[in-house]
Amino acid sequence: MGNSQKRAIQNYRSRLGKRGLARFEVLGRDADRDLIRSLARRLSEDTPEASELRAAVSKSIAGEPPKNWFSSTACHSGAQVEAPQPCASKAESACAEPM
């Protein structure tokens, strides 16, 4: 990449920063591409609707993990758990045995 191209990118990102925006990359399903882009576009606006959407999405994803989330994760990862925990399925019951 040439110096002029690097400078142009740096200037572009600097202008974004002055507007309170940042450019970043996320991984997701190809089918969700348009959804993620439209959500990001909407959230970048300085409007009451964007604030409401931000609050709704934050509330939605901030929920508690499922009740057996920790023990199920430990079973799949092979992690040692200090106290016996019920597993998500009977097939994984071996991980719930005491150490």
Stockholm file with secondary structure:
# STOCKHOLM 1.0

chainA/1-99         MGNSQKRAIQNYRSRLGKRGLARFEVLGRDADRDLIRSLARRLSEDTPEASELRAAVSKSIAGEPPKNWFSSTACHSGAQVEAPQPCASKAESACAEPM
#=GR chainA/1-99 SS CCHHHHHHHHHHHHHHHHTTCCCCCCCCCGGGHHHHHHHHHHHTSCSHHHHHHHHHHHHHHTSCCCTTHHHHHHHHHTCCCSSCCCCSSGGGGGGGSCC
#=GC SS_cons        CCHHHHHHHHHHHHHHHHTTCCCCCCCCCGGGHHHHHHHHHHHTSCSHHHHHHHHHHHHHHTSCCCTTHHHHHHHHHTCCCSSCCCCSSGGGGGGGSCC
//
